[in-house]
């Protein structure tokens, strides 16, 4: 039986830059009971910017917390529940402009949210392209994540890099050395648009730690755009890992 609905919203206009990293820097972030999910033997992290729209928490649309930006850094894991492997994402950092979201998500799901000033823009570009830009302010500096994307949308091909990055329907967070929070995310398969160019200009060390700087300062291995859709996040469940 599905868990009770915790959050309902739209996730729209997702810009994702994907980087190969040394698996060693992810070890301390891997929730108990899960293992790294590799793409062709490579450990990947993704910088993701998108819009939260029409947001309701436990059925309530809280004033001034309905439409807002999010930028996160995530990586990919698998969890075997005894019957099947589930593919999920783990969030190293999530930035939003609203303090109440930080309070709720960090307490209920043990997420890693922080509140910073944010802004975003959508700019039509010649040749049937659109530029999406997400910005957040840290230490007086506006950091940037964005891409120029074709308006022609495509379906995700099975076995493609897009499928590996975008098709995750579970989230995992470490609660302790033996406990993990698992929660389900529901949405349709998204359509994608080809990325023509991108920008990522950020204080990586201040945001994510010095260990990520050598990898996020390089060129990404891929850049994706997804249109997004309505989503539902279910209430979480604790997994206890027995020795």
Buried (B, 14 or more C-beta within 10 A) or exposed (E): EEEEBBBBBBBBBBBBBBBBBEEEBBEEBBBBBBEBBEBEEEBBBBBBBBBBBEBBBEEEEBEEBBBBBBBBBBBBBBBEEEEEEBBBBBBBBBBBBBEEBBEBBBEBBBBBBBBBEBEBEEEEBEEEBBBBBBBBBBEEEEBBBBBBBBEEBEEBEEEEBBBBBBBBEBBBBBBEEEBBBBBBBBBEEBBBBBBBEBBBEBEBEEBBEEBBBEBBEEEBEBBBBBBBBBBBBBBBEEBEEEE
